[in-house]
Structures are given as C-alpha cells and as structure tokens.
C-alpha cells in the first residue's frame, strides 16, 4: 500500500521520451469508487517557474508502470499528458 504522502516524495520519469516530469503535487480520485484516477505534477513554469504554472502534467493511473523506492516510472504520450489549467 502506498500513501499520498509517499507518492509526493517520488520523482516521476516518463520512459516514452526519457523526460523527468517532476514530483507529484496532487492526486485525483473518483469519489464514488475511491480509486485513484490520476496523479498531478506541476508543469513547466512561466519565466523559469517564478510566477506559477499555466500547465500541469496529468498522468492517468493506468499509465503508471512501476512505483519504486525513489521513482515513479510512467509510459505516457508527452503530448497528451500536458494540460492547461
């Protein structure tokens, strides 16, 4: 079993393109089933990340390949996971 706090301590790597996406900031779950739907990672910031974020990475739970001690490995299309907020 993994706690949300533990997920936030792990860096997310996308093996589809080898990119380092960052660390989990939030978790999206279905209130009816209680199942996790996605993990949210802050996207690239405006002006070197100083003034906040306009985009975020939304990784579907089904796109997560493995959760290790230090990393979360995902296999997701880079064009589909970066969304506007």
C-alpha distances in whole Angstrom, upper triangle without the diagonal:
4,7,10,12,10,11,14,15,15,18,18,21,22,24,26,28,27,26,24,23,22,19,17,19,17,15,17,16,18,19,20,17,14,13,13,16,16,16,19,21,24,27,30,32,36,38,36,33,35,36,32,31,32,29,26,23,22,19,18,15,16,18,15,16,13,11,12,13,15,16,14,17,18,21,23,27,28,30,28,25,27,28,31,30
4,7,8,6,7,11,11,11,15,15,18,20,22,24,26,24,24,21,20,18,15,13,15,14,12,15,14,17,18,20,17,14,13,11,15,14,13,16,17,21,24,26,28,32,34,32,29,31,32,28,27,29,26,22,20,19,17,16,13,16,17,13,15,12,9,10,11,13,13,12,15,16,20,21,25,25,28,26,23,25,26,28,27
4,5,5,7,9,10,12,15,16,19,21,23,26,27,26,24,22,20,18,14,12,13,12,11,13,13,16,17,19,17,14,13,11,15,14,13,15,16,19,23,26,27,30,33,31,27,29,30,26,25,27,25,21,20,18,17,17,14,17,18,15,17,15,12,13,13,14,14,13,17,18,21,23,26,26,28,26,23,24,25,27,25
4,5,5,6,9,10,13,14,18,20,22,24,26,24,22,20,18,15,12,9,9,8,7,11,11,15,16,18,17,13,12,10,13,12,10,12,13,16,19,22,23,27,29,27,24,26,26,23,22,23,21,18,17,16,15,15,13,17,17,15,17,15,12,14,14,14,14,13,16,17,20,21,24,24,26,24,20,21,22,23,22
4,5,5,7,9,13,14,18,21,23,26,27,25,23,20,18,15,11,9,10,10,10,14,15,18,19,22,20,17,16,14,16,15,12,13,14,16,20,22,23,27,29,26,23,25,25,22,22,24,22,19,18,18,17,18,16,20,20,17,19,17,13,14,13,13,14,14,17,19,22,23,26,25,27,26,22,23,23,25,23
4,5,5,7,11,13,16,19,21,24,25,23,21,18,17,14,11,9,11,12,12,15,16,20,21,23,21,18,17,14,17,15,12,14,14,17,20,23,24,28,30,27,24,26,27,24,23,25,23,20,18,18,17,18,15,19,18,15,17,14,10,11,9,9,11,11,15,16,20,21,25,24,27,25,22,23,24,26,25
4,5,6,8,9,13,15,18,20,21,20,18,15,14,12,8,6,9,9,9,12,14,18,19,22,20,17,15,12,14,12,9,11,11,14,17,20,21,25,27,25,22,24,25,22,21,22,20,17,15,14,13,14,12,15,15,12,14,12,9,10,10,9,9,8,12,13,17,18,21,20,23,22,18,19,20,23,21
4,6,8,10,13,16,19,21,22,20,18,15,13,10,6,5,6,8,9,13,15,19,20,23,22,19,17,14,16,13,10,10,9,12,15,17,19,22,24,22,19,21,22,19,18,20,18,15,14,14,14,16,15,18,17,14,17,15,12,13,12,10,10,10,14,15,19,19,22,21,23,22,18,18,20,21,20
4,7,10,13,16,19,22,22,20,18,14,13,10,7,7,9,11,13,17,19,22,24,27,25,22,20,17,19,16,13,13,12,14,17,19,20,24,25,22,20,22,23,20,20,23,21,18,16,17,16,18,17,20,19,16,17,15,11,11,9,7,9,10,14,16,19,20,23,22,25,24,20,21,22,24,23
4,6,10,13,15,18,19,16,15,11,11,8,6,7,10,12,13,17,19,22,24,27,25,22,20,17,18,15,12,12,11,14,16,18,20,23,25,22,20,22,24,21,20,22,20,17,15,15,14,16,15,17,16,13,14,12,9,8,8,5,5,6,10,12,16,17,20,19,22,22,18,19,21,23,23
4,7,10,13,15,15,13,11,8,7,5,5,7,10,13,14,17,20,23,26,29,27,24,21,18,18,15,12,12,10,12,13,15,17,21,22,19,18,20,22,19,18,20,18,15,13,14,13,16,15,17,15,12,14,12,10,10,10,7,5,6,9,11,14,15,18,16,19,19,16,16,19,21,21
4,7,10,12,12,10,9,6,5,6,6,7,11,13,13,16,18,22,25,27,25,23,20,16,16,13,10,10,8,11,12,14,17,20,22,20,18,21,22,20,18,19,16,13,10,11,10,13,12,14,12,9,11,10,9,10,12,9,6,5,6,7,10,11,14,13,16,16,13,14,16,19,20
4,6,9,9,7,6,5,6,8,9,11,14,16,17,19,21,24,27,29,27,25,22,19,18,15,13,13,11,13,13,15,18,21,23,20,19,23,24,22,19,21,17,15,12,13,11,14,14,15,11,10,10,10,10,11,13,11,7,6,5,6,8,10,12,11,15,15,13,14,17,20,21
4,5,6,5,5,6,7,10,12,13,16,17,17,19,21,24,27,29,27,26,22,19,18,14,13,13,12,14,14,15,19,22,24,21,20,24,25,23,20,20,17,14,11,12,10,12,13,13,10,9,10,11,12,14,16,14,10,9,6,5,6,7,9,8,12,12,10,12,16,19,21
4,5,5,7,9,11,13,15,16,20,21,21,22,24,26,30,31,29,28,24,21,20,17,16,17,16,18,17,18,22,25,27,24,24,27,29,26,23,24,20,18,15,15,13,15,15,14,11,10,9,11,13,14,17,15,12,10,7,6,5,8,10,10,14,14,13,15,19,22,24
4,6,8,11,12,15,17,18,21,22,22,22,24,26,30,31,29,28,25,22,20,17,17,18,17,19,17,18,22,25,26,24,24,28,29,26,23,23,20,18,14,15,13,14,16,14,11,12,11,14,16,18,20,19,15,13,10,8,5,6,7,8,11,12,12,14,17,21,23
4,6,9,11,14,17,18,21,23,23,24,26,29,32,34,32,31,27,24,22,19,18,18,17,18,16,16,20,22,24,22,22,26,27,25,22,22,19,17,14,16,14,17,18,18,14,14,14,16,18,19,21,19,16,15,12,10,9,9,8,7,11,13,12,13,17,20,23
4,7,9,12,15,17,20,22,22,24,26,29,33,34,33,31,28,24,23,20,18,18,16,17,16,16,20,22,23,21,21,25,26,24,22,23,19,18,15,17,15,18,19,18,15,14,14,15,16,17,19,16,13,13,10,10,9,11,11,10,14,15,14,15,19,22,24
4,6,9,12,15,17,19,20,22,25,28,31,33,32,30,27,23,22,18,16,16,13,14,12,12,16,19,20,17,17,21,23,21,18,19,16,14,12,14,13,17,18,18,15,14,15,16,16,17,19,16,13,12,10,10,11,11,11,9,12,14,12,13,16,19,21
4,6,9,12,14,17,18,20,23,27,30,32,30,28,25,22,21,17,15,14,11,12,11,11,14,18,19,16,16,19,21,19,17,18,16,13,11,14,13,16,17,19,15,14,15,15,15,15,16,13,10,10,10,10,12,12,13,11,15,16,13,13,16,19,20
4,7,9,11,14,15,17,20,24,26,29,28,26,23,19,18,14,12,10,7,8,8,9,12,16,17,15,14,17,18,16,14,15,12,10,8,10,10,14,15,17,14,13,15,15,15,16,17,14,11,10,10,10,12,11,12,10,13,13,10,10,13,15,17
4,7,9,12,14,17,20,23,26,29,28,25,23,19,19,15,11,10,6,7,8,9,12,16,17,14,13,16,17,15,13,15,13,10,9,12,12,15,16,18,16,14,16,16,14,15,15,12,10,10,11,12,15,14,16,14,16,16,13,12,15,17,17
4,6,9,11,15,18,21,24,27,25,22,20,17,17,13,10,9,6,8,10,12,14,18,19,17,14,17,18,15,14,17,14,11,10,12,12,15,15,18,16,14,16,15,13,13,13,10,9,9,12,12,16,16,18,16,19,18,14,14,16,18,17
4,6,8,11,14,18,20,23,22,19,17,13,14,10,6,6,5,8,11,14,15,19,21,19,16,19,19,16,14,16,14,11,9,10,10,12,12,16,14,12,15,14,12,14,14,12,10,9,12,12,16,15,18,16,19,17,14,14,15,17,16
4,7,10,14,17,19,22,22,19,17,14,14,11,8,6,5,7,10,13,14,17,20,18,15,17,17,13,12,14,13,10,10,10,12,14,14,18,17,16,19,18,16,17,17,15,14,13,16,16,19,18,20,18,20,18,15,14,15,16,14
4,7,10,14,15,18,18,15,14,11,11,9,6,5,7,9,12,16,17,20,23,21,18,20,19,16,14,15,14,11,10,10,11,12,13,16,16,15,18,18,16,18,19,17,16,14,17,16,19,18,20,19,20,18,15,15,14,15,13
4,6,10,12,15,14,12,10,7,8,6,5,6,9,12,15,18,20,23,26,25,21,23,23,19,17,18,16,12,11,9,10,10,10,13,14,13,17,16,15,17,18,18,16,14,16,15,18,17,19,19,20,18,14,15,15,17,15
4,7,9,12,12,10,9,6,6,5,6,7,11,13,16,20,21,24,27,26,23,25,24,20,18,18,16,13,12,9,10,9,9,13,14,14,18,18,17,20,21,21,19,16,18,16,18,17,19,19,20,17,14,15,14,16,14
4,6,9,8,6,6,4,5,7,9,11,15,17,20,23,25,28,31,30,27,29,28,24,22,22,19,16,15,12,12,10,10,13,15,15,18,19,18,21,22,22,21,18,19,18,20,19,21,22,22,19,17,18,17,19,17
4,5,6,5,6,6,6,9,12,14,18,20,23,26,28,30,34,33,30,32,31,27,25,24,22,19,18,15,15,12,12,14,17,17,20,21,20,24,26,26,24,21,22,20,22,21,23,24,24,20,19,21,19,21,19
4,6,5,8,9,10,13,15,17,20,23,25,29,30,32,36,35,32,33,32,28,26,26,24,22,21,18,18,16,15,18,20,20,24,24,23,26,28,28,27,24,25,24,25,24,26,27,27,24,22,24,22,23,21
4,6,8,11,12,15,18,20,23,26,28,32,33,35,39,38,35,37,35,32,30,29,27,24,24,20,20,17,16,18,21,22,25,25,25,28,30,30,29,26,27,25,27,26,28,29,29,25,24,26,24,25,24
4,5,9,10,14,16,19,23,25,28,31,33,36,39,38,35,37,36,32,30,30,27,24,23,19,19,16,14,16,19,19,22,22,22,25,27,28,26,23,25,23,24,24,26,28,28,25,23,25,24,26,25
4,7,9,12,14,17,20,23,26,29,31,34,37,36,33,35,34,30,28,28,26,23,21,18,17,15,13,15,18,18,20,21,19,23,24,25,24,21,23,22,24,23,26,27,28,24,22,24,23,25,24
4,6,9,12,15,18,21,24,27,29,32,36,34,31,34,33,29,27,27,24,21,19,16,14,12,9,11,15,14,17,17,16,20,22,23,21,18,19,18,20,20,22,24,25,21,19,22,21,24,22
4,6,8,11,14,18,20,24,26,29,32,31,28,30,29,26,23,23,21,17,15,12,11,9,7,10,12,11,15,15,14,18,19,20,18,15,16,15,17,17,20,21,22,19,16,19,18,21,20
4,7,10,14,17,18,22,24,27,30,29,27,29,28,24,22,21,18,15,13,10,9,6,5,8,10,11,14,16,15,19,21,21,19,15,16,14,15,14,17,18,19,15,13,16,15,18,17
4,7,10,13,15,18,21,24,27,26,23,26,25,21,19,18,15,12,10,6,5,4,5,8,9,9,13,14,14,17,19,19,16,13,14,12,13,12,14,15,16,13,10,13,13,15,15
4,7,10,12,16,18,21,24,23,20,23,22,19,16,17,14,10,8,6,5,7,7,10,10,9,13,13,12,15,17,16,13,11,12,11,13,12,15,15,16,14,11,12,13,15,14
4,7,9,13,14,18,21,20,17,19,19,15,12,13,10,7,6,5,6,9,10,14,13,12,16,16,15,18,19,17,15,12,14,13,15,13,15,14,15,13,10,10,10,12,11
4,6,10,12,15,18,16,13,16,16,13,11,12,9,6,5,7,8,11,13,16,14,13,16,17,15,17,18,16,13,12,13,12,15,13,15,13,15,14,10,9,11,12,12
4,7,8,11,14,13,10,13,13,9,7,9,7,5,6,9,11,15,16,19,17,17,20,20,19,20,21,18,16,15,17,16,18,16,17,14,15,15,11,9,10,11,10
4,6,9,12,11,9,12,12,9,6,7,5,4,6,9,12,15,18,20,17,18,20,21,20,22,23,20,18,16,17,16,17,15,15,12,12,13,10,7,8,9,10
4,7,9,8,7,10,11,9,7,8,7,7,9,13,15,19,21,23,20,20,23,24,23,24,25,21,19,19,19,18,19,17,16,13,14,15,12,9,11,11,12
4,6,6,4,7,7,6,5,7,8,9,12,15,18,21,24,26,24,24,26,27,26,27,27,24,22,21,22,21,23,21,20,16,17,18,16,12,13,12,12
4,6,5,7,6,6,6,7,9,12,15,18,21,24,27,29,27,27,30,30,29,30,31,27,26,25,26,25,26,23,22,19,18,20,18,14,14,13,13
4,6,6,7,9,10,11,13,15,18,21,24,28,30,32,29,30,32,32,31,32,32,28,27,27,28,27,28,26,25,21,21,23,21,18,18,16,17
4,6,8,9,10,12,13,15,17,20,23,26,28,31,28,28,30,30,29,29,29,25,24,24,25,25,26,24,24,20,21,23,20,17,18,17,18
4,6,6,7,10,11,12,15,18,20,24,26,29,26,26,28,28,27,27,27,24,22,22,24,23,25,23,23,20,20,21,19,16,16,15,15
4,6,9,12,14,15,18,21,24,27,29,32,29,29,31,31,30,30,30,26,25,26,27,27,29,27,27,23,24,25,22,19,19,18,17
4,7,9,12,14,17,20,23,27,29,31,29,29,32,32,31,32,31,28,27,27,28,28,29,27,27,23,23,24,22,18,18,16,14
4,7,9,11,14,17,20,23,25,28,26,26,29,29,28,29,29,26,24,24,25,24,26,24,24,21,21,21,18,15,15,13,11
4,6,7,11,13,17,20,22,25,23,23,26,27,26,27,28,25,23,22,23,22,23,21,20,17,17,17,15,12,11,9,8
4,7,11,13,16,19,22,24,23,24,27,28,27,29,30,27,25,23,24,22,23,20,19,16,15,16,14,10,9,6,6
4,7,9,13,16,19,21,19,20,23,24,24,26,27,24,22,20,21,18,19,16,16,13,12,12,10,6,5,4,5
4,6,10,13,15,18,16,16,20,21,20,22,24,21,19,17,17,15,17,14,14,12,12,11,8,6,6,7,7
4,6,10,12,14,12,13,16,17,17,20,21,19,16,14,14,12,13,10,11,9,10,9,5,5,6,9,10
4,6,9,12,10,11,15,16,16,19,21,20,17,14,14,11,12,10,11,10,11,9,5,6,7,10,10
4,6,8,7,8,11,13,13,16,19,17,14,11,11,8,9,7,10,10,12,9,6,9,10,13,14
4,5,5,7,11,13,14,17,20,19,16,12,12,9,10,8,11,12,13,10,8,12,12,16,16
4,5,6,9,10,11,15,18,18,15,11,11,9,11,10,14,15,17,14,12,15,16,19,19
4,6,8,10,12,16,19,19,16,13,12,9,9,9,13,15,17,14,12,16,17,21,21
4,6,9,11,15,18,18,14,11,9,6,6,6,9,12,14,11,10,14,16,19,20
4,6,8,11,14,14,11,7,6,4,6,8,12,13,16,14,12,15,17,21,22
4,7,10,14,14,11,8,6,5,7,10,13,15,18,17,15,18,21,24,25
4,6,10,11,8,6,5,7,10,13,16,18,21,20,17,20,23,26,27
4,7,8,6,5,6,9,12,15,18,19,22,21,18,21,23,26,26
4,6,5,6,8,11,15,17,21,21,25,24,21,23,25,28,28
4,6,8,11,14,18,20,24,24,27,26,23,25,27,30,30
4,7,10,13,17,19,22,22,25,25,21,23,25,27,27
4,6,10,13,15,18,18,21,21,18,19,22,25,25
4,6,10,12,16,16,19,18,15,17,20,22,23
4,7,10,13,14,17,16,14,16,19,23,24
4,6,10,11,14,13,11,14,16,20,21
4,7,9,12,11,10,14,17,20,22
4,6,9,8,7,10,13,17,19
4,5,5,7,9,12,16,18
4,6,6,7,10,14,16
4,6,6,9,12,15
4,6,7,11,14
4,6,10,12
4,7,10
4,7
4
